[in-house]
Amino acid sequence: MVRGAGGPGVRAKKGVLERLYTAPPEGGVVVCLDEMGPQSARSYPGRRMVKPAGPKAQRAKQEIDYGRRGRGYVFGAFRPATGEAFTAPYAGRTTANWVDFLGQVEGWINADVARVYAVVDNLNVHSATDVLLFALAHPRWEFVFQPKYAAYLNLIEPWWKVLRSLALKGRRFEAWPEIEEAVQRATAYWNEHKHPFVWGRRRRHRPARRSGVAAVPNAATN
């Protein structure tokens, strides 16, 4: 349930994010930040060929895997304008790990960028005192907090689905380091084939309309 999604405060914040995505200030970049997880070292469902019909129709099955072989988080930074992504694995979602990740993102972004607009959610880790000290030490950073119950405003959310598909789908992991390696390779693959994420409504394919009973036939007029 999205609570208060139509309130004036949400509309104002949404308008700010939309302007950052569509027309960022000159000399600035927009970076979407978030964490994926906790992820466990287990089996992740994939696709399997089955017989959909016939006397011996099959059903895709998978052995139950509780995944008690290690777990952790994947921290990510995503630039919608270019499609560039940066990820780093951590054992836990702590303030110390978050600040350490921000330092890595600072090194990832070109030094000639004058302003960094970091889009984040309202998790308490993202607004801790150490994060404020990081912002004071890096004046070009500005944190833009998305409204509550509006995760769709952070464009890293759809990119997480891409990363899960590239790194985890259809694979079994015996330990957390294997997930770290898979995520690293998937991120590198994505950056080699990246594309921008354009803010706006998804374009839907509309099939060509065919003439039918209710359609007016083309008739020649004299």
C-alpha positions in Angstrom: 0.0 0.0 0.0 1.3 3.4 -0.9 0.2 5.7 1.9 -0.2 9.4 1.2 1.2 9.0 -2.3 -0.9 11.9 -3.6 -0.1 14.4 -0.8 1.4 17.7 -1.7 4.7 16.9 0.1 5.1 13.8 -2.0 4.2 15.6 -5.2 6.8 18.3 -4.5 9.6 15.8 -3.8 8.6 13.8 -6.8 8.8 16.9 -8.9 12.3 17.6 -7.6 13.5 14.0 -8.6 11.8 14.2 -12.0 13.7 17.5 -12.7 17.0 15.9 -11.6 16.4 12.9 -13.9 15.2 14.9 -16.9 17.2 18.1 -16.7 20.0 17.9 -14.1 21.9 21.1 -13.3 24.9 21.8 -15.5 28.1 20.3 -14.1 26.2 17.9 -11.9 25.4 14.1 -12.0 22.6 12.1 -10.5 23.6 8.9 -8.7 21.0 6.5 -7.3 22.2 4.6 -4.2 20.7 1.6 -2.4 21.4 -1.9 -1.0 20.3 -5.2 -2.3 19.7 -7.9 0.3 20.2 -9.7 2.4 21.2 -12.2 -0.2 21.9 -15.8 0.9 24.2 -18.4 -0.7 21.5 -20.7 -2.0 19.9 -21.8 -5.2 18.1 -19.2 -7.3 15.3 -20.3 -9.6 15.9 -20.1 -13.4 14.1 -21.4 -16.5 13.8 -25.0 -17.4 12.3 -26.7 -20.4 9.2 -28.7 -19.7 6.5 -30.4 -21.7 3.5 -28.0 -21.3 0.9 -30.5 -22.6 0.2 -34.0 -23.7 -0.3 -37.3 -21.7 2.9 -36.7 -19.7 2.8 -33.0 -19.0 5.6 -31.9 -16.7 5.9 -29.3 -14.0 9.1 -27.4 -13.2 10.4 -28.5 -9.8 13.3 -27.4 -7.6 14.8 -28.9 -4.5 14.2 -26.8 -1.4 17.3 -24.8 -0.5 17.2 -22.9 2.8 20.5 -21.1 1.9 22.2 -21.3 5.3 25.7 -21.1 3.7 26.4 -17.4 4.2 24.7 -14.1 3.5 25.4 -10.5 3.0 24.4 -7.3 1.1 25.3 -5.7 -2.2 25.6 -1.9 -2.1 25.1 -0.2 -5.5 25.4 3.1 -7.2 23.7 3.7 -10.6 23.8 6.7 -13.0 20.6 6.7 -14.9 21.8 9.2 -17.5 24.6 6.9 -18.7 23.7 3.5 -17.3 27.0 3.1 -15.5 26.8 1.0 -12.3 29.1 0.3 -9.4 28.6 -2.4 -6.8 30.4 -3.5 -3.6 29.6 -6.4 -1.3 29.4 -6.1 2.5 28.7 -8.5 5.3 26.1 -6.2 6.9 24.1 -3.0 6.3 25.8 -0.8 8.9 26.6 2.9 9.0 30.4 2.1 8.9 29.9 0.0 5.7 27.7 2.6 4.2 30.2 5.4 4.7 32.9 3.2 3.4 30.8 2.6 0.2 30.2 6.3 -0.2 34.0 6.8 -0.2 34.3 4.2 -3.0 31.6 6.0 -5.0 33.4 9.3 -4.5 36.4 7.7 -6.2 34.3 6.2 -8.9 32.8 9.5 -10.0 35.1 11.7 -12.0 36.8 14.5 -10.1 35.8 17.1 -12.6 32.1 16.7 -11.7 31.1 19.8 -9.7 28.0 18.4 -8.0 26.8 14.9 -7.1 23.1 14.5 -6.4 22.7 11.2 -4.5 19.2 9.8 -4.4 18.6 7.6 -1.4 15.7 6.3 0.7 14.9 7.2 4.3 16.7 4.3 6.0 18.2 5.5 9.2 21.7 4.4 8.1 21.5 6.9 5.2 21.1 9.9 7.5 23.4 8.9 10.4 25.8 11.3 11.9 28.8 9.7 10.1 27.0 10.3 6.8 26.6 14.0 7.7 30.3 14.2 8.4 31.0 12.6 5.0 28.9 15.2 3.3 30.8 18.0 5.2 34.1 16.5 4.1 32.9 16.3 0.5 31.1 19.5 -0.3 30.1 18.5 -3.9 27.7 15.8 -2.5 24.0 16.6 -1.9 21.7 13.8 -0.6 18.2 13.8 -2.1 15.8 11.7 0.0 12.9 10.1 -1.8 9.5 10.1 -0.2 8.4 7.2 1.9 6.5 4.4 0.3 7.8 5.6 -3.2 10.7 3.3 -4.0 9.8 3.6 -7.7 11.3 7.1 -7.7 14.8 5.6 -7.2 15.9 4.3 -10.6 18.3 1.8 -9.1 15.3 -0.3 -8.2 14.6 -1.6 -11.8 18.3 -2.0 -12.3 18.5 -4.4 -9.3 16.2 -6.7 -11.3 18.7 -6.7 -14.2 21.6 -7.5 -11.8 19.7 -10.4 -10.2 19.0 -11.8 -13.6 22.6 -11.5 -14.7 24.3 -12.7 -11.5 21.9 -15.0 -9.6 19.2 -16.4 -11.7 19.4 -20.1 -12.3 22.5 -20.6 -10.2 23.4 -22.4 -7.0 25.9 -20.8 -4.6 27.8 -22.7 -1.9 29.3 -19.7 -0.1 28.9 -15.9 0.0 32.3 -15.3 -1.8 30.7 -17.0 -4.8 27.9 -14.4 -4.9 30.5 -11.6 -4.6 32.3 -12.9 -7.6 29.1 -13.4 -9.6 27.9 -9.8 -8.8 31.3 -8.4 -9.8 31.3 -10.2 -13.1 27.6 -9.3 -13.8 28.3 -5.6 -13.0 31.3 -5.6 -15.4 29.2 -7.3 -18.1 26.5 -4.7 -17.6 28.9 -1.8 -17.9 30.2 -3.2 -21.2 26.6 -3.3 -22.6 25.0 -0.4 -20.6 22.3 1.9 -21.7 20.6 4.9 -20.1 17.5 4.6 -18.0 15.1 7.4 -19.2 12.6 8.7 -16.8 9.0 8.5 -17.9 6.2 6.1 -18.7 7.2 2.8 -20.3 6.4 2.8 -24.0 4.0 -0.1 -24.7 3.8 -1.8 -28.0 0.3 -1.5 -29.6 -0.5 -4.2 -32.2 -1.9 -2.9 -35.5 -5.6 -2.9 -35.6 -7.2 -5.4 -37.9 -10.4 -5.0 -39.8 -13.3 -6.8 -38.1 -17.0 -6.8 -37.9 -17.1 -3.5 -36.0 -14.6 -1.8 -38.2 -15.8 0.6 -40.9 -14.6 -0.7 -44.3 -12.8 1.5 -46.7 -15.2 2.4 -49.4 -14.6 4.4 -52.5 -16.9 7.5 -53.0 -18.1 8.9 -56.2 
